[in-house]
Amino acid sequence: MIKTLRHQYLAILWAILVLILCDIPMSSDGIPAFPGTDKLVHTGFFFVLTVLLFYGKIRQQKSYYFRIMTIVKILLLTAALGAGIELLQWKVFTYRSADWWDFFCDMAGVGMGIFSYIFLHRSGHEKFV
């Protein structure tokens, strides 16, 4: 367990940062934004989290071997974090609005990260003609 966490320290730090940033009060004073900025930020946060989780797993197993259980575990972990953030915004941090579209964007970022992992690492093992 400790060995696994040792390789995931970047992902853990990023998850803590995401949790903090998603639950602090936000002010739009002087920050240029468009209507979908919040959704784009959620997607980016979870894309980076997914990439960091895969990076830690690759470092732990010392190979780029493709495992479906790794993807399932990362999907479940990030879904729990995304849903937890929205529940916290709904019940605890009531100055923030809970929005299930944010959760959808979280999962879109995770999907982009998983796609990147599969595409980039599988293509590295096969020779193109």
HELIX and SHEET records of a PDB file:
HELIX    1   1 ILE A    2  HIS A    7  1                                   6    
HELIX    2   2 TYR A    9  ASP A   23  1                                  15    
HELIX    3   3 THR A   37  GLN A   61  1                                  25    
HELIX    4   4 ILE A   68  LYS A   91  1                                  24    
HELIX    5   5 TRP A  100  SER A  123  1                                  24    
END                                                                             
